[in-house]
Amino acid sequence: MNIAVTDPSGTLVAFLRTDNAFPASIDIAMKKARTVSLFNGAFTTANLYELTQPGKSLYAIQETNQGLIVFGGGIPVVVDGYFVGAIGVSGGTTDEDVQIATAGLKALEGKGS
């Protein structure tokens, strides 16, 4: 797995690559987190999928901003109602990426308690 964390501006602030993770997924994880940040945390990357289909309101937006990712694995990090960054995960199936990103978010939430 490749796991990227960005700040609200989309700047990478943390990255972890597990042994034998796909090298291609490095860029994907970073772009998933960056995509969420570029939309101020308003969407997960999975939410964007439906909006980017042919005929939908954001069709082809993934071609902008040096490439956005519009499938699951990118989620916002919100603390006390403020968007503070995003987590992007790549290396498994889309469902696995979402599960790992969500687990990371839950771990962060536990630190604030």
RODREN-928796 format. One line per 4 residues: their letters; for each residue x, y, z of N, C-alpha, C, O. Coordinates in pm, whole numbers. Layout:
REM RODREN-928796
a) X Y Z X Y Z X Y Z X Y Z | ...
END
This chain:
REM RODREN-928796
mnia) 83 -119 0 0 0 0 87 124 0 196 127 58 | 37 225 -66 97 358 -64 -6 449 0 -122 451 -39 | 38 525 100 -52 611 176 6 751 177 120 772 221 | -72 847 130 -29 986 123 -123 1072 207 -243 1046 215
vtdp) -66 1174 269 -144 1271 345 -107 1410 295 12 1443 283 | -208 1491 265 -184 1628 221 -246 1726 319 -334 1691 397 | -198 1850 313 -260 1958 389 -375 2014 306 -400 1964 196 | -446 2115 355 -561 2166 278 -527 2220 140 -613 2224 52
sgtl) -402 2260 118 -364 2312 -14 -329 2202 -112 -309 2229 -231 | -322 2077 -66 -285 1966 -152 -137 1933 -148 -91 1848 -224 | -62 2001 -61 80 1974 -47 102 1848 35 42 1832 142 | 186 1760 -13 216 1636 56 286 1665 189 385 1738 192
vafl) 233 1609 298 294 1628 430 342 1496 492 423 1497 585 | 292 1384 441 337 1253 491 314 1149 383 221 1159 303 | 400 1048 382 387 940 284 446 813 342 549 816 408 | 378 701 317 427 570 359 406 471 246 298 464 187
rtdn) 509 396 217 499 289 116 540 160 183 651 148 232 | 450 63 184 481 -66 243 565 -149 147 570 -122 27 | 632 -249 201 715 -337 118 633 -395 3 519 -437 22 | 692 -396 -113 635 -456 -234 511 -386 -288 440 -441 -372
afpa) 483 -265 -241 370 -190 -295 400 -153 -440 516 -129 -477 | 298 -147 -521 315 -113 -662 375 27 -677 320 122 -622 | 484 41 -750 540 175 -772 442 270 -842 442 389 -814 | 358 219 -930 261 305 -999 161 367 -901 105 473 -928
sidi) 140 301 -789 42 349 -692 94 465 -608 16 529 -537 | 223 494 -615 277 609 -543 207 736 -591 152 811 -512 | 211 758 -721 150 876 -781 -1 877 -759 -59 982 -734 | -64 761 -770 -209 754 -753 -250 794 -612 -344 871 -594
amkk) -180 742 -511 -213 777 -371 -198 927 -348 -284 990 -287 | -88 984 -398 -67 1127 -380 -174 1208 -452 -222 1309 -399 | -212 1165 -572 -315 1238 -647 -453 1222 -585 -535 1313 -595 | -480 1108 -521 -609 1093 -453 -620 1194 -340 -722 1262 -326
artv) -516 1204 -258 -519 1301 -147 -525 1444 -202 -602 1526 -152 | -447 1472 -302 -443 1607 -361 -579 1643 -422 -624 1757 -409 | -644 1548 -487 -776 1573 -546 -875 1617 -439 -948 1715 -457 | -878 1546 -327 -968 1582 -218 -936 1723 -168 -1026 1804 -146
slfn) -807 1751 -150 -767 1884 -102 -805 1994 -200 -848 2102 -157 | -791 1971 -329 -823 2074 -428 -972 2108 -430 -1010 2213 -482 | -1054 2021 -376 -1197 2049 -364 -1235 2084 -219 -1350 2071 -179 | -1135 2127 -141 -1156 2169 -1 -1227 2064 83 -1301 2098 176
gaft) -1204 1938 51 -1264 1830 129 -1412 1809 107 -1475 1735 182 | -1469 1874 7 -1613 1864 -18 -1653 1727 -73 -1769 1687 -61 | -1559 1656 -134 -1587 1527 -195 -1480 1426 -155 -1364 1462 -132 | -1519 1300 -146 -1421 1193 -149 -1394 1166 -296 -1470 1210 -383
tanl) -1286 1095 -326 -1262 1063 -466 -1369 968 -519 -1401 972 -638 | -1425 885 -432 -1534 795 -474 -1658 876 -511 -1728 843 -607 | -1687 983 -435 -1802 1070 -468 -1786 1133 -605 -1884 1150 -678 | -1663 1168 -639 -1637 1233 -768 -1663 1140 -886 -1692 1186 -996
yelt) -1653 1011 -864 -1669 915 -974 -1800 937 -1049 -1800 951 -1171 | -1910 941 -977 -2041 957 -1042 -2052 1090 -1115 -2113 1098 -1222 | -1994 1195 -1058 -2005 1328 -1117 -1920 1346 -1243 -1939 1443 -1317 | -1828 1253 -1267 -1737 1268 -1381 -1772 1175 -1498 -1696 1165 -1594
qpgk) -1884 1109 -1488 -1926 1020 -1596 -1980 1102 -1713 -2026 1215 -1693 | -1977 1047 -1835 -2028 1121 -1952 -2169 1174 -1927 -2258 1103 -1881 | -2187 1300 -1959 -2316 1365 -1942 -2337 1427 -1804 -2436 1497 -1784 | -2248 1401 -1711 -2263 1455 -1575 -2191 1590 -1564 -2114 1628 -1652
slya) -2217 1661 -1455 -2172 1800 -1441 -2021 1819 -1438 -1972 1925 -1476 | -1945 1721 -1395 -1799 1734 -1388 -1726 1642 -1485 -1610 1606 -1464 | -1795 1604 -1591 -1735 1515 -1690 -1599 1566 -1736 -1586 1682 -1777 | -1498 1481 -1730 -1361 1505 -1776 -1279 1597 -1686 -1168 1635 -1723
iqet) -1330 1634 -1570 -1253 1721 -1482 -1123 1655 -1436 -1028 1723 -1397 | -1119 1523 -1439 -997 1451 -1399 -878 1482 -1490 -764 1450 -1456 | -905 1543 -1603 -798 1580 -1696 -736 1715 -1662 -639 1756 -1726 | -789 1785 -1562 -737 1915 -1524 -637 1903 -1409 -622 1795 -1352
nqgl) -570 2010 -1375 -483 2018 -1257 -373 1911 -1257 -343 1855 -1152 | -315 1885 -1370 -214 1780 -1386 -266 1642 -1347 -189 1556 -1304 | -394 1622 -1361 -455 1493 -1336 -513 1479 -1198 -443 1491 -1097 | -642 1455 -1193 -712 1428 -1068 -752 1281 -1069 -759 1218 -1174
ivfg) -777 1227 -952 -821 1087 -942 -967 1087 -899 -1006 1154 -804 | -1048 1010 -970 -1192 1009 -944 -1244 868 -919 -1350 829 -968 | -1168 792 -842 -1219 664 -791 -1173 650 -647 -1081 720 -605 | -1236 562 -573 -1221 555 -428 -1080 541 -374 -991 483 -438
ggip) -1062 596 -254 -935 588 -183 -884 721 -134 -782 727 -65 | -952 830 -169 -915 963 -121 -1027 1017 -34 -1141 1026 -78 | -993 1055 91 -1096 1105 183 -1046 1229 256 -926 1246 277 | -1139 1317 295 -1099 1437 367 -1074 1409 515 -1128 1314 572
vvvd) -991 1492 575 -969 1489 720 -1028 1620 773 -983 1729 738 | -1128 1607 858 -1196 1722 916 -1181 1714 1068 -1211 1612 1129 | -1135 1824 1128 -1117 1832 1273 -1196 1951 1324 -1177 2063 1278 | -1286 1925 1419 -1369 2030 1477 -1439 2114 1370 -1452 2236 1383
gyfv) -1484 2047 1264 -1556 2113 1157 -1470 2182 1053 -1522 2244 960 | -1338 2173 1068 -1246 2238 973 -1173 2134 889 -1122 2035 940 | -1171 2159 759 -1096 2072 669 -947 2098 689 -900 2210 667 | -874 1996 731 -731 2013 761 -640 1935 668 -518 1949 675
gaig) -696 1853 580 -614 1777 487 -687 1658 433 -809 1646 446 | -611 1568 370 -672 1451 306 -578 1332 314 -456 1346 326 | -638 1215 306 -564 1088 300 -593 1025 165 -709 1019 122 | -489 977 98 -503 905 -27 -433 771 -17 -318 765 27
vsgg) -501 665 -55 -446 530 -47 -458 462 -181 -561 472 -248 | -352 392 -222 -355 315 -346 -265 194 -333 -162 198 -266 | -307 87 -397 -227 -35 -397 -311 -161 -390 -262 -270 -420 | -436 -146 -350 -526 -260 -344 -640 -238 -441 -630 -160 -535
ttde) -750 -307 -416 -871 -278 -492 -924 -144 -444 -881 -94 -340 | -1016 -87 -517 -1074 40 -474 -1137 25 -335 -1120 113 -250 | -1209 -83 -312 -1271 -105 -181 -1165 -115 -70 -1184 -59 38 | -1056 -185 -96 -949 -195 3 -886 -59 30 -858 -25 145
dvqi) -865 20 -75 -807 153 -58 -898 239 31 -849 310 120 | -1028 233 7 -1123 310 87 -1120 263 233 -1120 345 325 | -1117 133 253 -1113 78 390 -989 124 465 -998 160 583 | -875 124 399 -750 163 465 -749 313 492 -707 356 600
atag) -795 392 397 -804 537 420 -896 568 538 -865 652 622 | -1009 499 543 -1105 519 652 -1045 476 786 -1067 543 887 | -971 367 787 -904 323 911 -801 427 956 -788 453 1075 | -730 488 861 -635 593 894 -705 712 955 -657 771 1052
lkal) -819 749 900 -897 860 953 -944 829 1095 -936 914 1183 | -993 708 1116 -1039 669 1249 -925 670 1350 -944 707 1466 | -805 631 1306 -688 635 1395 -656 779 1434 -621 807 1549 | -666 870 1337 -643 1012 1367 -748 1066 1464 -716 1142 1555
egkg) -872 1028 1443 -980 1074 1531 -958 1024 1674 -989 1095 1770 | -905 904 1688 -877 848 1820 -770 923 1896 -770 925 2019 | -677 986 1824 -569 1062 1887 -620 1189 1952 -560 1240 2046 | -731 1241 1901 -786 1365 1956 -870 1343 2081 -906 1440 2148
s) -901 1220 2114 -988 1190 2228 -913 1193 2359 -972 1170 2464
END
